[in-house]
Amino acid sequence: MSVAALNAVEVDYPSRGRALGPFSLAVAPGEIIALVGPSGCGKSTAMRLLAGLELPSRGKVVRTPGRGETAVVFQAPTLAPWLSARANAALPLELSGMARDMAARRADEALARVGLAGSATARPAQLSGGMAMRVSLARALVTEPRLLLLDEPFAALDEITRRALADDVLRLWDASRPAIVFVTHNVEEAVYMATRVVVMTPGPGRTAGEVPVEGPTPRPPGFRTTPDFRATAERVSGLLAQAGAR
């Protein structure tokens, strides 16, 4: 049974015509899917459909998680600058009606899970880019979602930080096994994090192909240097090149 699915969806915008589709994607419980493709192919549009933030022009979106069971992390941390890290992480719980003291305790637990146990009172302006993204992850995880959507969350970060956060996300995934769909332009990042990579064509995006990723999750040290990893990354890159040539 799918946690969420896009069935032959198409999205049209008055200003630029067809942006996506027809495109189909089924998300199984606990799997990690990476969407890769050229800029403008509709990856983020597909993400918004899965999040329920947008409706398709045609086709069907199936979303089985109930209220609060889907969480989204965007490229920018989108933190409220006047709130502490704790208050930012607790916000979804408070908005759902949870008592403030209980929400604060749950937020502290989530911050500890992302390595920010000592930064609960810090404001966003006092945090580095990587720390701010960790707060955004804590805010997403505090509701214990069944579906976690990541829209290029590491794009603005340096390579060392984004690699560390990739490992953090996989470790956090291992604790509760939500389904994850994430968008990235980085082929190696896609292969490192995902159990399945979906390659999209230039816009309007369709499926150019899918590549399963073998290996243990979370990834062991040195996974990026293994022959299987290199071969899988080359398969994804080859599909991207073929899709762009069509």
N, C-alpha and C positions, 0 to 999 in steps of 0.2 A: 504494500500500500504506500502511495506517495504522501509525503508531508505537504508538497505543493507541486503544481504542474502548470505549464503553459501549453495549451493545445491549439496549434496553428494560429497563434496570435499575430495580428498586424496592428501597427500603430502609425497613423497618419497625422501630420501636423500641418495646419493651414499655410504656415510660412515656408516649409521646405518639403512638403509631400511625405512620401513613405519613409519612415525612420527605422522600422523593424518589420521583418517577416515576409512571408509566413515563417514562424519560428515556434518550435516545440521543445519542451524540456520537462522531464519528470525528475523530481528530487526525492530520493528514498530516505527513510529515517537513518540518521547517523552518517550519511555519506558526505564527502567534501568535494564540491564541484568548482572548478575554475572556468570562468568565461574569458577567453582571449580572442582578440581580433583587432583590426585597425581602428583608429580613432573615427568616431562617427558611425560605427556599425550597429549601434543600438544596445551595447552591453548594459549601460546604465539604465536605459529604458526598460530592458528586461528585468533588471533589478527592482525598479520602481513598481512594475506590475506584480512581481512576487511579494513586494512589501504591502501591496494594497494602496499605494500612493498615486496610482494612475490606473485608468481603465483602458482596455484595448479598443481599437476601432472595430476590429473583427476578431473572431476566435474566442477562446474561453480561458479564464484563469481559475484554477482550483486551489484554494487555500484551506487546509484542514486545521492548522493551529487556531486556537481560540484567542480571545483578547489577551494581549500581553505575552503571547507565546511566540511572536515574531519580533526580532530586534534587528536594527539596522545601524551599521557604523559607516559613516561617510568619509570621504578623503580628508576633509577638515574636521577636527574634533567636535566642532559646534557646541562648545561648552558655554554656559552662562558665565560671563566674566565676573559678575558680582557675587557668585556663589563659590564656596569652598569645594575642593575635590569631593569631600564626603557628601555635601549637599547636591552636587551635580549627579553623583552616582545614585543618590537616593531618590532623585526626582521622579523616575517612572513609578516607583512604589508609592510615593506620596500622592501622585496624580491618580493612582488606582484606588486610593482611599486608605492605605495602610497608615497606622499611627506613626507619628514622626520619630519617636524613640526607637520603635522596631525597624523602621526604614533606615535609620542611621546605623543601627547595628548590622543590618544586612549589607549596607553600603560599605562599612568598614571591612566586613568579611570579603566582599568583592574586591576592594582595593588591595587587601592583603594578597589575594589570589593573583593579582597582576603585578605584585612587587612594589606596591606603594603604601605599605602599612604605616610608614612614617610621614606621609605627605597628606593626610586626610584634611588638615586645616589650610593647606596651601590654596591660593587662588590661581586661576589659569595663567595669569601674567607671570607667576612665579615658577611655572613649570617649563621644562624643555619641550620641544616638539614631540619627542618620544614619550615623555611622561604624560603629556596632554592626551596622546592617543591611547595610552594605557587607561586613563580615566574614562575615556569614551568607551573602551572595551569593558571596563568594570560596570559602567552604566548599562551597557547592553546585556551583560551577563547576570546582572542583579535580579532580573526577572526569571532566570533559568529558562531561556527560550528553547523551543523545539526546533526553530528555524532561525539561524543567524546569517544575516546578509552583510557582506563587507564590500563596499564600493571603493576600490583603490585606496584602502586605508593607509598604505605605507608609501604612497607615491611621492609625498613631499619630504620623506625622511632620507637620511644618508644610508649607505649600504650596510654599515655595521648595525645600525639601529633597526633597519627593516628586517635583517636576518634574525636578530634577537627576538623581535616581535613575532616573526613567523613561528619560531620555536615556542614562544609563549602561547600563541593561539592554539597550536597543536597540543600543547600540554593541557591547556584549559579545555579543549575539545575532549581530550581523553578522560577528563573527570566526569563529564555528563553526557557526552556523545550527541550533541545536537546536530541536525543537518546544517551544513554550511554551504553557501554559494558566494563566491567572491569574484570580483572583477579585477583583472590586472593586465598590464601591457608587457609584463616581464615573464618570458617563457620559463626561465629557470625557477622563478618564484612559483609559478603555476604548477610545475612538475613537483617541486619540493613539498608544497602544501596539500595538493589535491589527490584524491583517489581516482578522479576522472577529470580530464581536461576537454572542454567543448570549444572547438575552434569555429569562429564565426566569419562569414564572408564580409567584404566591404558593404556599406549600407546600400539599401536596407538589409540588415543582417539576417542571414539564414545560417543553418548549420552546414559548415564545410566538412566536418568530420569530428570524431571523438577518439580520444586516446586514453585507455586505462593506464593507471600508474601502479606498478607493483611495488611491494616493499612494506616494511612495518611502519605504522603510524602511532605515535610520533616518530620522527626520523632519527636514526642512530647517528652518532658522530661520523663524519666522512661520507655521508650518503650522497652528497653532491659529486663526489669523485668516483662513484661506482660506475662500471660499464652500463648497467641497466639505466641509471639516471641519465647518463650522457645520450644513450640511444633513444630514450623516450623524449628528451628535449629536442633531439634532432627530428624525430617524427612530428612533433608539434610544429617546429619551425618549418618543416617541409609542407605541412598542410596550410600554414599561413601563407607561404610563398605561392602555392598552387591556387589558393583562394584569391589572392591578389592579382593573379595572372588571368583569371577568367573574364 
